[in-house]
């Protein structure tokens, strides 16, 4: 069976050509970095041999120059910097990991991105261009201290984390919210009290960078107090305090939610919560 296209996600029946190679040349000849990143094993053959064949089939340029629409050879691309790739791939997502689960997931994304870049993998271009920015937020400073984000990317001290990544600065002991979702919401609301705005004043992600992204992804769980309690407050404040108002189409704010398996790490019963309140 002929494979579908992993760039445009179309099936062979939708193509104007018969093979995947012909489809890549015909439909994606002007997006060679994407072809190289996803079909690296075929790229050289397509754009050193295949493109010439397509150009020959179209006939010579009567002016003696290059044929119109000729995508050029692989060598024409030259080295592509990470900044160039970011523009090329759109700076799609601003990722914010909230709580322990959200921190770990975004941390894994950043480690994967940097591992590919260090190994000079073509796929690094896609990861780099897919991120407009990122940040970690938590009420538990010990969880933040264990992250790649803190140790390697930012090289933050504990004091740095207090100002840059803590939800509810000065309002609790920085050891997490347990299963008390209402407490997670309260400390997040405290950050925005009396005209304060931690996106503007404290957290290490700027309002402009967030607005420049195509969408914001909040990564969190729905089990414990920080991810479940603080995230709705942060989403609401993002809409009210950070995003531009009056737009015809608002910037999307999406949640990527971790749902625990039944019976695994489930929160205590209502009776147990009352006993510990």
DORO-454772 format. One line per field, with one value per residue (C-alpha): residue in three letters; x, y, z. Coordinates in steps of 0.2 Angstrom, whole numbers, plus 5000, padded with zeros to 4 digits. Last residue first. Layout:
<pts>
rest Ala	...
x X	...
y Y	...
z Z	...
</pts>
This chain:
<pts>
rest Unk	Unk	Unk	Unk	Unk	Unk	Unk	Unk	Unk	Unk	Unk	Unk	Unk	Unk	Unk	Unk	Unk	Unk	Unk	Unk	Unk	Unk	Unk	Unk	Unk	Unk	Unk	Unk	Unk	Unk	Unk	Unk	Unk	Unk	Unk	Unk	Unk	Unk	Unk	Unk	Unk	Unk	Unk	Unk	Unk	Unk	Unk	Unk	Unk	Unk	Unk	Unk	Unk	Unk	Unk	Unk	Unk	Unk	Unk	Unk	Unk	Unk	Unk	Unk	Unk	Unk	Unk	Unk	Unk	Unk	Unk	Unk	Unk	Unk	Unk	Unk	Unk	Unk	Unk	Unk	Unk	Unk	Unk	Unk	Unk	Unk	Unk	Unk	Unk	Unk	Unk	Unk	Unk	Unk	Unk	Unk	Unk	Unk	Unk	Unk	Unk	Unk	Unk	Unk	Unk	Unk	Unk	Unk	Unk	Unk	Unk	Unk	Unk	Unk	Unk	Unk	Unk	Unk	Unk	Unk	Unk	Unk	Unk	Unk	Unk	Unk	Unk	Unk	Unk	Unk	Unk	Unk	Unk	Unk	Unk	Unk	Unk	Unk	Unk	Unk	Unk	Unk	Unk	Unk	Unk	Unk	Unk	Unk	Unk	Unk	Unk	Unk	Unk	Unk	Unk	Unk	Unk	Unk	Unk	Unk	Unk	Unk	Unk	Unk	Unk	Unk	Unk	Unk	Unk	Unk	Unk	Unk	Unk	Unk	Unk	Unk	Unk	Unk	Unk	Unk	Unk	Unk	Unk	Unk	Unk	Unk	Unk	Unk	Unk	Unk	Unk	Unk	Unk	Unk	Unk	Unk	Unk	Unk	Unk	Unk	Unk	Unk	Unk	Unk	Unk	Unk	Unk	Unk	Unk	Unk	Unk	Unk	Unk	Unk	Unk	Unk	Unk	Unk	Unk	Unk	Unk	Unk	Unk	Unk	Unk	Unk	Unk	Unk	Unk	Unk	Unk	Unk	Unk	Unk	Unk	Unk	Unk	Unk	Unk	Unk	Unk	Unk	Unk	Unk	Unk	Unk	Unk	Unk	Unk	Unk	Unk	Unk	Unk	Unk	Unk	Unk	Unk	Unk	Unk	Unk	Unk	Unk	Unk	Unk	Unk	Unk	Unk	Unk	Unk	Unk	Unk	Unk	Unk	Unk	Unk	Unk	Unk
x 4957	4964	4948	4937	4949	4947	4929	4929	4940	4958	4964	4968	4987	4981	4964	4958	4972	4977	4972	4986	4979	4985	4975	4973	4973	4969	4973	4957	4949	4942	4954	4947	4958	4977	4982	4991	4979	4962	4965	4981	4972	4958	4971	4981	4965	4960	4978	4980	4968	4971	4989	4993	4981	4983	4974	4969	4986	4995	5001	4994	4997	4996	4993	5000	5014	5018	5006	5016	5032	5025	5018	5035	5040	5051	5038	5040	5032	5023	5018	5017	5003	4998	4983	4979	4978	4986	4998	4984	4973	4986	4987	4969	4967	4980	4971	4955	4963	4968	4976	4993	4996	5015	5030	5033	5028	5013	5009	5026	5025	5009	5014	5033	5043	5053	5054	5055	5065	5079	5080	5082	5096	5093	5104	5091	5093	5103	5098	5081	5074	5082	5071	5075	5074	5056	5050	5058	5050	5033	5020	5024	5026	5037	5040	5040	5043	5038	5041	5037	5052	5064	5055	5054	5072	5078	5071	5087	5097	5113	5116	5116	5100	5091	5096	5091	5073	5071	5077	5065	5050	5055	5055	5037	5031	5040	5034	5016	5016	5023	5012	5010	5020	5018	5021	5020	5016	5018	5034	5030	5041	5051	5053	5059	5070	5079	5083	5089	5101	5099	5115	5114	5098	5106	5116	5100	5097	5085	5066	5064	5047	5052	5067	5083	5090	5092	5078	5069	5069	5071	5056	5044	5050	5068	5063	5054	5069	5081	5070	5071	5090	5097	5081	5073	5088	5095	5079	5074	5083	5079	5060	5054	5067	5073	5055	5051	5067	5062	5046	5045	5045	5031	5016	5025	5041	5034	5020	5032	5041	5025	5020	5006	5003	4989	4986	4970	4969	4987	4981	4985	4993	5002	5019	5018	5011	5002	5011	5006	5000
y 5101	5084	5075	5084	5078	5060	5061	5068	5053	5055	5059	5044	5040	5025	5018	5023	5028	5046	5060	5071	5086	5096	5112	5124	5143	5149	5167	5176	5178	5195	5203	5217	5212	5207	5193	5195	5201	5195	5179	5174	5178	5166	5152	5156	5154	5138	5131	5134	5121	5106	5108	5114	5104	5087	5075	5085	5085	5099	5106	5123	5126	5144	5147	5155	5163	5181	5185	5174	5182	5199	5194	5189	5173	5172	5175	5191	5208	5206	5188	5190	5203	5213	5225	5222	5203	5194	5182	5180	5172	5158	5155	5153	5142	5129	5130	5126	5111	5104	5087	5092	5110	5110	5113	5131	5137	5148	5166	5174	5170	5161	5152	5150	5150	5166	5175	5159	5150	5163	5161	5142	5145	5144	5138	5143	5129	5116	5115	5123	5117	5100	5099	5094	5111	5113	5098	5105	5122	5115	5128	5126	5136	5130	5141	5140	5150	5151	5132	5123	5130	5122	5105	5105	5110	5097	5084	5086	5079	5088	5077	5092	5098	5082	5081	5099	5096	5080	5089	5103	5091	5081	5097	5101	5084	5085	5102	5098	5083	5093	5108	5119	5117	5132	5129	5143	5135	5139	5148	5146	5133	5144	5158	5146	5138	5154	5156	5139	5142	5134	5129	5131	5127	5128	5112	5101	5107	5120	5121	5125	5135	5144	5136	5144	5156	5154	5165	5151	5141	5123	5111	5106	5088	5094	5103	5088	5077	5090	5090	5071	5069	5082	5086	5069	5058	5070	5071	5052	5047	5064	5062	5071	5085	5086	5087	5101	5110	5108	5117	5124	5106	5101	5097	5092	5085	5077	5070	5063	5054	5048	5040	5042	5061	5073	5067	5064	5046	5044	5050	5067	5071	5087	5083	5064	5060	5043	5027	5017	5000
z 5282	5286	5292	5278	5265	5271	5271	5253	5248	5245	5227	5215	5213	5203	5206	5189	5178	5180	5168	5162	5153	5138	5140	5126	5125	5107	5102	5100	5082	5078	5091	5103	5117	5116	5127	5143	5157	5153	5143	5152	5169	5164	5160	5176	5186	5178	5180	5199	5205	5194	5191	5209	5220	5213	5201	5185	5178	5169	5152	5147	5128	5122	5103	5088	5098	5097	5112	5123	5119	5121	5138	5144	5152	5167	5180	5190	5185	5168	5169	5188	5186	5201	5201	5219	5218	5203	5212	5226	5213	5210	5229	5230	5215	5222	5239	5231	5223	5240	5234	5240	5238	5236	5247	5244	5261	5257	5252	5248	5230	5226	5210	5210	5193	5192	5209	5220	5207	5207	5226	5224	5211	5193	5180	5166	5153	5163	5181	5181	5164	5167	5182	5200	5207	5201	5211	5227	5224	5226	5221	5202	5186	5172	5156	5137	5121	5103	5101	5085	5076	5088	5087	5068	5066	5078	5066	5055	5069	5073	5088	5100	5092	5094	5112	5114	5108	5118	5134	5131	5128	5143	5154	5147	5153	5170	5174	5169	5180	5195	5194	5178	5162	5151	5132	5120	5103	5085	5082	5063	5055	5044	5057	5070	5057	5053	5072	5073	5059	5042	5033	5014	5005	4987	4991	4990	4973	4967	4968	4950	4950	4934	4925	4928	4915	4897	4892	4883	4900	4895	4895	4909	4908	4910	4926	4933	4929	4938	4953	4954	4954	4966	4975	4976	4978	4991	5001	5001	5017	5025	5023	5038	5041	5022	5016	5029	5024	5005	5006	4988	4981	4993	4982	4966	4972	4987	4977	4964	4978	4987	4970	4958	4956	4958	4976	4985	4983	4989	5006	5014	5030	5023	5029	5033	5016	5016	5011	4996	5000
</pts>
